Amino acid sequence: MPGKKLVNKFCELLGKENVFQDEADRLAYSYDAAALDSCLPSIILRPTTSEALGQAVRLCNENGLPTTVRGSGTNLSGGTIPKPGGIVIVTVALDKILEINEEDLYAVVQPGVITAKFAAAVEARGLFYPPDPGSQAVSTLGGNVAENAGGLRGLRYGVTRDYVMGLDFFDVNGELVKSGARTVKCVTGYNLCGLLVGSEGTLGVFNKIILKLIPMPATSKAMMAVFSEVSKASETVSAIIANRIVPVTLEFMDNFTIRAVEDFAHVGLPVDAAALLLIEVDGHPAQVEEDAARVEELCRQMGAMHVRVAKDAQERDKVWEARRAALSALSRIKPTTVLEDATVPRSKIPEMIRSIDEISRTFHLTIGTFGHAGDGNLHPTILTDRRDKEEWARVEQAIDAIFDRALALGGTLSGEHGIGTAKSKYLEKETSRATILYSRRIKAALDPKNILNPGKIIGE
């Protein structure tokens, strides 16, 4: 916990208006979107310049203060929950889009830029930034890079790491490290960008981010396929991919989620459907027409009761509004929402969906399942009340079972939500003891006092 002298230094550096000590203020930064215990930080710092950010990091390191850097705190794995007595550095005031280069197709941003605002600014120039995490309306680009965020368009366009061309970041000493470039190719030195993306604030503090942009697709077409059986919907996902068609999005919703979303958003979803697939293709108009016709044909062949093709952009947006409302809709049902991130090879989606249903029955839990089925990334969402000790014990057993099954099918612990503290205990199951020790040696070399988001990903 910082003493009065150090607090005064922070106030001199950042301005008193950017140093928060009241308990109410600190409480707002004691948790994230994960169903984990909160932890009250000792002080909140909100730098408004790059120089102040670097100096704040330096002072934290010199005084051995555990430091958690945070954007909007929308992450789902405990990655921005601080340590007891630690400091939170909030980067939301570093929110400038510094450059959008239309000739070379890149942008330079500060870490506090809101994802959706950036995407809109880019689109206004006729360009496209594809990563679209579900929290994009409030999440920051710095947080997206720290967690390697994905989104609905990940199937065709990839995730955040596929668009990070360069990073300027501060090390624990407040020294500015530069990596990557504005050029398409760059092999200058170690791939520090690759190391920092997805590192959840454990290895450095982002200052500037260089992001790749691409041309807007010429056109797109969206559709909703309605199924009377979950198995038919999941098998259709595999059939579409097996036929060498890669949609922009290929989303799955089970009946429980459909009914919750319709009750919440009133968008006209078929509440009697066992499952829905929400599908979009984009590209050259002729290719879009061909792919859309083929996808519609495959859906019908695989047993879809009917396929509704969006007639215009307004109807298409309505479809995606429904999907993006899934978590909000489910979270209203019970006091505690545990959104998981089970990811398997795409061919294993049918088996993983069956396993989730079996786990739900075995542990007598309500689980709504939706997610990015096209890239194997499902979000089984357990609805519970953490105050019910007996039920919460079953929830923890169910989470163990979900991850065990995903790994047994050749999958991974996290497709896009990160490891944080929520999944760190499982990490060795997917990797190896040597992997954990190797990662800890990297961390120890770059952060000898272990101040940068300690305990996250690889434990302590």
C-alpha positions as CSV (number, residue, x, y, z in Angstrom):
1,M,0.0,0.0,0.0
2,P,1.5,3.4,-1.0
3,G,2.4,5.8,1.8
4,K,1.4,9.5,1.9
5,K,4.7,10.6,0.4
6,L,4.2,8.3,-2.7
7,V,0.6,9.3,-3.0
8,N,1.7,12.9,-3.2
9,K,4.2,12.0,-5.9
10,F,1.4,10.4,-7.9
11,C,-0.7,13.5,-7.4
12,E,2.1,15.7,-8.7
13,L,2.6,13.5,-11.7
14,L,-1.0,12.8,-12.7
15,G,-2.9,15.7,-11.1
16,K,-5.0,15.2,-8.0
17,E,-8.1,14.7,-10.1
18,N,-6.6,11.5,-11.6
19,V,-5.7,9.9,-8.3
20,F,-8.6,8.1,-6.6
21,Q,-8.5,7.0,-2.9
22,D,-12.1,7.0,-1.8
23,E,-13.5,3.6,-1.0
24,A,-16.4,4.0,-3.4
25,D,-14.0,4.8,-6.3
26,R,-11.8,1.9,-5.4
27,L,-14.7,-0.5,-5.2
28,A,-15.6,0.2,-8.8
29,Y,-12.2,-1.2,-9.8
30,S,-12.2,-4.3,-7.5
31,Y,-13.8,-6.7,-9.9
32,D,-14.2,-7.6,-13.6
33,A,-16.9,-9.6,-15.5
34,A,-15.8,-12.9,-14.1
35,A,-17.7,-14.7,-11.3
36,L,-14.8,-14.3,-8.9
37,D,-14.2,-12.7,-5.6
38,S,-13.4,-8.9,-5.8
39,C,-10.4,-7.4,-4.2
40,L,-10.2,-3.7,-3.1
41,P,-7.1,-1.9,-4.5
42,S,-5.4,0.7,-2.4
43,I,-5.4,3.5,-5.0
44,I,-6.5,4.1,-8.6
45,L,-4.3,6.1,-11.1
46,R,-5.6,7.5,-14.3
47,P,-2.8,8.9,-16.4
48,T,-3.7,11.3,-19.2
49,T,-0.4,11.3,-21.1
50,S,2.1,8.7,-22.2
51,E,4.8,10.3,-20.1
52,A,2.7,10.0,-17.0
53,L,1.8,6.4,-17.7
54,G,5.5,5.4,-18.0
55,Q,6.4,7.3,-14.8
56,A,3.6,5.8,-12.9
57,V,4.7,2.3,-13.8
58,R,8.3,3.2,-12.8
59,L,7.2,4.5,-9.4
60,C,5.1,1.4,-8.8
61,N,8.1,-0.9,-9.6
62,E,10.5,1.1,-7.5
63,N,8.1,0.8,-4.5
64,G,7.3,-2.9,-5.2
65,L,3.6,-2.2,-5.6
66,P,1.5,-4.9,-7.4
67,T,0.1,-3.1,-10.4
68,T,-2.9,-4.1,-12.5
69,V,-3.5,-2.1,-15.7
70,R,-7.2,-1.9,-16.7
71,G,-9.3,-0.6,-19.6
72,S,-13.0,-1.1,-19.2
73,G,-12.7,-4.3,-17.1
74,T,-15.0,-6.4,-19.4
75,N,-12.8,-9.4,-19.3
76,L,-14.2,-12.7,-18.1
77,S,-11.3,-14.5,-16.5
78,G,-10.3,-12.4,-13.5
79,G,-7.5,-10.7,-15.5
80,T,-8.1,-7.2,-14.0
81,I,-8.9,-8.1,-10.4
82,P,-6.1,-6.4,-8.4
83,K,-4.0,-7.9,-5.7
84,P,-4.7,-6.9,-2.0
85,G,-3.2,-3.5,-1.4
86,G,-2.2,-3.2,-5.0
87,I,-2.6,-0.3,-7.5
88,V,-4.9,-0.1,-10.5
89,I,-3.7,2.0,-13.5
90,V,-6.7,2.9,-15.7
91,T,-5.9,3.7,-19.3
92,V,-9.3,5.0,-20.4
93,A,-8.1,8.6,-20.6
94,L,-5.5,7.6,-23.2
95,D,-8.2,7.4,-25.8
96,K,-6.9,9.1,-29.0
97,I,-6.9,7.6,-32.5
98,L,-3.5,9.0,-33.5
99,E,-3.6,8.1,-37.2
100,I,-5.7,6.3,-39.8
101,N,-3.5,5.7,-42.8
102,E,-5.6,5.1,-45.9
103,E,-2.7,4.5,-48.2
104,D,-0.8,1.9,-46.2
105,L,-3.9,0.5,-44.4
106,Y,-3.0,0.8,-40.8
107,A,-4.0,2.9,-37.7
108,V,-2.1,4.0,-34.6
109,V,-4.1,4.2,-31.4
110,Q,-3.7,4.7,-27.7
111,P,-4.8,1.8,-25.5
112,G,-8.0,3.5,-24.1
113,V,-9.8,3.8,-27.5
114,I,-13.2,2.1,-27.4
115,T,-13.3,-0.8,-29.9
116,A,-16.7,0.1,-31.5
117,K,-15.8,3.8,-31.8
118,F,-12.5,2.8,-33.6
119,A,-14.3,0.5,-35.9
120,A,-16.8,3.2,-36.8
121,A,-14.0,5.8,-37.4
122,V,-12.2,3.3,-39.7
123,E,-15.4,2.5,-41.6
124,A,-16.1,6.2,-42.2
125,R,-12.9,6.1,-44.2
126,G,-14.1,3.1,-46.3
127,L,-11.9,0.7,-44.4
128,F,-12.5,-2.3,-42.1
129,Y,-11.2,-3.4,-38.7
130,P,-12.8,-6.9,-38.3
131,P,-12.2,-8.0,-34.6
132,D,-15.6,-7.5,-32.9
133,P,-15.7,-8.8,-29.3
134,G,-19.1,-9.0,-27.7
135,S,-18.1,-6.2,-25.4
136,Q,-17.0,-3.9,-28.2
137,A,-19.4,-1.1,-27.3
138,V,-17.4,-0.5,-24.0
139,S,-14.1,-2.6,-24.3
140,T,-10.9,-0.8,-25.1
141,L,-8.3,-1.8,-27.7
142,G,-5.6,-2.1,-25.1
143,G,-7.8,-4.7,-23.3
144,N,-8.5,-6.4,-26.6
145,V,-4.8,-6.8,-27.3
146,A,-4.0,-7.8,-23.7
147,E,-6.6,-10.6,-23.9
148,N,-6.2,-11.4,-27.6
149,A,-10.0,-10.8,-28.0
150,G,-12.0,-12.5,-30.7
151,G,-15.6,-12.0,-31.8
152,L,-18.3,-13.0,-34.2
153,R,-16.1,-12.4,-37.3
154,G,-13.2,-14.5,-36.1
155,L,-14.0,-17.5,-38.3
156,R,-13.2,-15.7,-41.5
157,Y,-11.1,-12.7,-40.4
158,G,-9.2,-14.0,-37.3
159,V,-8.7,-12.4,-33.9
160,T,-7.0,-9.4,-32.5
161,R,-3.4,-10.8,-32.8
162,D,-3.9,-11.0,-36.6
163,Y,-4.2,-7.2,-36.7
164,V,-1.5,-6.1,-34.4
165,M,1.4,-4.8,-36.5
166,G,3.3,-3.1,-33.7
167,L,3.3,-2.1,-30.0
168,D,5.0,0.6,-28.0
169,F,5.0,-0.4,-24.4
170,F,6.6,0.5,-21.1
171,D,8.7,-2.1,-19.2
172,V,8.6,-2.2,-15.4
173,N,11.3,0.5,-15.2
174,G,9.1,2.9,-17.2
175,E,11.4,2.6,-20.3
176,L,9.7,2.7,-23.7
177,V,10.1,-0.5,-25.7
178,K,9.2,-0.4,-29.4
179,S,8.3,-3.5,-31.4
180,G,6.8,-4.2,-34.8
181,A,6.4,-1.6,-37.5
182,R,4.0,0.2,-39.9
183,T,5.2,-2.1,-42.7
184,V,3.5,-5.3,-43.8
185,K,6.7,-7.2,-43.2
186,C,9.0,-6.8,-40.2
187,V,11.5,-9.3,-38.7
188,T,13.5,-6.8,-36.8
189,G,14.6,-8.5,-33.6
190,Y,12.5,-10.7,-31.3
191,N,8.8,-10.9,-32.0
192,L,7.9,-8.8,-28.9
193,C,4.5,-8.0,-30.3
194,G,3.7,-11.7,-30.4
195,L,4.8,-12.1,-26.8
196,L,2.8,-9.2,-25.5
197,V,-0.5,-9.9,-27.3
198,G,-2.5,-12.1,-24.9
199,S,-0.1,-11.5,-22.0
200,E,-2.9,-9.9,-19.9
201,G,-0.7,-7.1,-18.6
202,T,1.9,-9.4,-17.0
203,L,4.9,-8.4,-19.2
204,G,4.5,-4.7,-20.1
205,V,2.1,-1.7,-20.2
206,F,0.8,-0.7,-23.7
207,N,1.4,2.9,-24.8
208,K,0.6,2.8,-28.6
209,I,-0.8,0.1,-30.8
210,I,-0.4,-0.2,-34.6
211,L,-3.3,-2.0,-36.1
212,K,-3.8,-3.5,-39.6
213,L,-6.8,-2.4,-41.6
214,I,-8.3,-4.0,-44.6
215,P,-10.7,-2.9,-47.4
216,M,-14.5,-3.2,-46.6
217,P,-16.1,-6.2,-48.2
218,A,-18.2,-5.3,-51.3
219,T,-21.3,-6.9,-50.0
220,S,-22.7,-9.5,-47.6
221,K,-25.7,-11.7,-46.9
222,A,-27.0,-13.0,-43.6
223,M,-29.4,-15.8,-42.8
224,M,-31.0,-17.7,-39.9
225,A,-31.3,-21.5,-40.1
226,V,-33.9,-23.0,-37.7
227,F,-33.5,-26.6,-36.5
228,S,-35.8,-29.0,-34.6
229,E,-32.8,-30.8,-33.2
230,V,-29.6,-29.5,-31.6
231,S,-27.6,-32.4,-33.3
232,K,-28.7,-31.3,-36.7
233,A,-27.6,-27.8,-36.1
234,S,-24.2,-28.8,-34.8
235,E,-23.6,-31.3,-37.6
236,T,-24.5,-28.5,-40.1
237,V,-21.7,-26.4,-38.8
238,S,-19.2,-29.3,-39.6
239,A,-20.8,-29.8,-43.0
240,I,-20.4,-26.1,-44.0
241,I,-16.8,-26.1,-43.1
242,A,-16.2,-29.5,-44.7
243,N,-17.6,-28.1,-47.9
244,R,-14.8,-25.5,-47.9
245,I,-17.1,-22.6,-47.3
246,V,-15.7,-20.1,-44.7
247,P,-18.5,-17.7,-43.7
248,V,-17.8,-14.4,-41.9
249,T,-19.8,-15.7,-39.0
250,L,-21.4,-19.0,-38.1
251,E,-23.1,-18.7,-34.7
252,F,-25.0,-21.2,-32.7
253,M,-27.8,-20.7,-30.1
254,D,-29.6,-23.4,-28.2
255,N,-33.3,-23.2,-27.3
256,F,-32.8,-21.9,-23.8
257,T,-30.7,-19.0,-25.1
258,I,-33.2,-18.4,-27.9
259,R,-36.0,-18.0,-25.5
260,A,-34.0,-15.8,-23.1
261,V,-32.9,-13.5,-26.0
262,E,-36.5,-13.2,-27.4
263,D,-37.8,-12.4,-23.9
264,F,-35.1,-9.7,-23.5
265,A,-34.8,-8.2,-27.0
266,H,-38.1,-9.1,-28.8
267,V,-36.5,-9.5,-32.2
268,G,-38.8,-12.2,-33.5
269,L,-36.7,-15.3,-32.9
270,P,-38.5,-18.7,-33.3
271,V,-38.8,-19.7,-29.6
272,D,-39.9,-23.3,-30.5
273,A,-36.6,-24.0,-32.3
274,A,-34.2,-26.4,-30.7
275,A,-31.3,-24.5,-32.1
276,L,-30.5,-21.7,-34.5
277,L,-27.5,-21.0,-36.8
278,L,-26.9,-17.4,-37.6
279,I,-24.7,-17.2,-40.7
280,E,-23.2,-14.4,-42.8
281,V,-21.0,-14.5,-45.9
282,D,-19.3,-11.5,-47.5
283,G,-17.0,-10.6,-50.4
284,H,-17.4,-10.0,-54.1
285,P,-21.2,-9.9,-55.0
286,A,-21.0,-13.0,-57.3
287,Q,-19.1,-15.0,-54.7
288,V,-21.5,-14.0,-52.0
289,E,-24.5,-15.1,-54.0
290,E,-22.8,-18.5,-54.7
291,D,-21.7,-19.0,-51.1
292,A,-25.1,-18.0,-49.7
293,A,-27.0,-20.3,-52.0
294,R,-24.7,-23.2,-51.1
295,V,-24.9,-22.6,-47.4
296,E,-28.7,-22.4,-47.6
297,E,-28.8,-25.6,-49.6
298,L,-26.5,-27.4,-47.0
299,C,-28.7,-26.2,-44.1
300,R,-31.8,-27.7,-45.8
301,Q,-29.9,-30.9,-46.6
302,M,-28.8,-31.3,-43.0
303,G,-32.4,-30.9,-41.7
304,A,-33.1,-27.2,-41.2
305,M,-36.9,-26.7,-40.8
306,H,-36.5,-23.4,-42.7
307,V,-33.9,-20.8,-43.6
308,R,-34.6,-17.1,-43.4
309,V,-32.4,-14.9,-45.6
310,A,-32.2,-11.3,-44.5
311,K,-33.7,-9.1,-47.2
312,D,-31.7,-5.9,-46.4
313,A,-29.1,-4.4,-44.0
314,Q,-31.8,-3.6,-41.4
315,E,-33.0,-7.2,-41.2
316,R,-29.4,-8.4,-41.1
317,D,-28.6,-6.1,-38.2
318,K,-31.7,-7.4,-36.4
319,V,-30.2,-11.0,-36.6
320,W,-26.9,-9.9,-35.1
321,E,-28.6,-7.8,-32.5
322,A,-30.2,-11.0,-31.3
323,R,-26.9,-12.8,-31.1
324,R,-25.1,-10.0,-29.3
325,A,-27.9,-9.9,-26.8
326,A,-27.3,-13.5,-25.7
327,L,-25.2,-12.8,-22.6
328,S,-27.3,-9.8,-21.4
329,A,-30.4,-11.9,-21.8
330,L,-29.1,-14.9,-19.9
331,S,-27.6,-12.8,-17.1
332,R,-31.0,-11.6,-16.1
333,I,-32.3,-15.0,-15.2
334,K,-30.3,-15.8,-12.0
335,P,-28.0,-13.7,-9.7
336,T,-24.7,-15.3,-11.0
337,T,-23.7,-15.9,-14.6
338,V,-20.7,-18.0,-15.3
339,L,-19.8,-17.6,-19.0
340,E,-17.2,-20.2,-20.1
341,D,-15.1,-20.4,-23.2
342,A,-14.9,-24.1,-24.3
343,T,-13.1,-24.3,-27.7
344,V,-12.6,-27.5,-29.7
345,P,-11.6,-28.4,-33.3
346,R,-14.6,-27.5,-35.5
347,S,-15.3,-31.1,-36.4
348,K,-15.8,-31.8,-32.7
349,I,-18.5,-29.2,-32.2
350,P,-21.4,-31.8,-32.3
351,E,-19.6,-33.9,-29.6
352,M,-18.9,-30.9,-27.4
353,I,-22.5,-29.7,-27.5
354,R,-23.6,-33.2,-26.5
355,S,-21.1,-33.2,-23.7
356,I,-22.3,-29.8,-22.4
357,D,-25.9,-31.1,-22.4
358,E,-24.8,-34.2,-20.5
359,I,-22.8,-32.1,-18.0
360,S,-25.9,-30.0,-17.4
361,R,-28.0,-33.0,-16.6
362,T,-25.3,-34.7,-14.5
363,F,-24.8,-31.7,-12.2
364,H,-28.5,-30.5,-12.3
365,L,-27.6,-27.1,-13.6
366,T,-29.1,-24.7,-16.0
367,I,-26.7,-24.1,-18.9
368,G,-27.5,-22.0,-22.0
369,T,-25.1,-22.6,-24.9
370,F,-24.3,-20.2,-27.7
371,G,-21.1,-19.1,-29.4
372,H,-18.9,-19.0,-32.4
373,A,-19.5,-22.6,-33.6
374,G,-17.8,-22.0,-36.9
375,D,-14.4,-21.7,-35.2
376,G,-15.1,-24.2,-32.5
377,N,-15.6,-21.6,-29.8
378,L,-18.6,-22.3,-27.6
379,H,-19.8,-20.3,-24.6
380,P,-21.7,-22.6,-22.2
381,T,-23.2,-20.2,-19.7
382,I,-24.1,-21.5,-16.3
383,L,-26.9,-19.7,-14.5
384,T,-26.7,-20.0,-10.8
385,D,-26.6,-18.2,-7.4
386,R,-23.2,-18.2,-5.8
387,R,-24.7,-17.7,-2.4
388,D,-26.1,-21.3,-2.6
389,K,-23.0,-23.1,-1.4
390,E,-24.2,-26.6,-2.4
391,E,-25.2,-25.5,-6.0
392,W,-21.9,-23.5,-6.4
393,A,-19.9,-26.7,-5.6
394,R,-21.8,-28.4,-8.4
395,V,-21.0,-25.4,-10.7
396,E,-17.3,-25.8,-10.0
397,Q,-17.5,-29.5,-10.7
398,A,-19.3,-28.8,-14.0
399,I,-16.6,-26.2,-15.0
400,D,-13.9,-28.9,-14.4
401,A,-15.9,-31.3,-16.5
402,I,-16.4,-28.9,-19.4
403,F,-12.6,-28.1,-19.6
404,D,-11.7,-31.8,-19.2
405,R,-14.0,-32.7,-22.1
406,A,-12.7,-29.8,-24.3
407,L,-9.1,-30.9,-23.8
408,A,-10.0,-34.5,-24.4
409,L,-11.4,-33.5,-27.8
410,G,-8.2,-31.8,-28.7
411,G,-9.4,-28.4,-27.7
412,T,-8.1,-25.5,-25.6
413,L,-9.0,-23.8,-22.3
414,S,-9.7,-20.5,-23.9
415,G,-10.5,-19.3,-27.4
416,E,-10.8,-15.6,-26.6
417,H,-11.4,-14.9,-22.9
418,G,-7.9,-15.4,-21.6
419,I,-6.6,-17.3,-18.5
420,G,-6.4,-14.7,-15.8
421,T,-6.9,-16.4,-12.4
422,A,-10.1,-18.3,-13.3
423,K,-8.3,-20.8,-15.5
424,S,-4.7,-20.7,-14.3
425,K,-5.1,-23.9,-12.3
426,Y,-6.0,-25.8,-15.5
427,L,-3.1,-24.5,-17.6
428,E,-0.7,-27.4,-17.0
429,K,-3.4,-29.9,-18.2
430,E,-3.3,-28.4,-21.6
431,T,0.5,-27.6,-21.8
432,S,3.1,-29.1,-19.5
433,R,5.0,-28.4,-16.3
434,A,8.0,-27.3,-18.4
435,T,5.8,-24.8,-20.2
436,I,4.7,-23.2,-16.9
437,L,8.3,-23.0,-15.7
438,Y,9.5,-21.6,-19.0
439,S,6.9,-18.9,-18.9
440,R,7.7,-18.1,-15.3
441,R,11.4,-17.6,-16.2
442,I,10.4,-15.1,-18.9
443,K,8.2,-13.3,-16.4
444,A,10.9,-13.2,-13.7
445,A,13.5,-11.8,-16.2
446,L,11.2,-9.0,-17.4
447,D,9.5,-8.3,-14.1
448,P,11.9,-9.3,-11.3
449,K,9.8,-7.8,-8.5
450,N,6.6,-9.4,-10.0
451,I,4.6,-6.2,-9.9
452,L,2.8,-6.5,-13.3
453,N,-0.5,-8.2,-12.7
454,P,1.0,-10.8,-10.4
455,G,-0.7,-14.2,-10.2
456,K,-2.4,-14.1,-13.5
457,I,-2.0,-16.8,-16.2
458,I,0.9,-18.7,-14.7
459,G,0.2,-18.3,-10.9
460,E,3.0,-17.2,-8.6
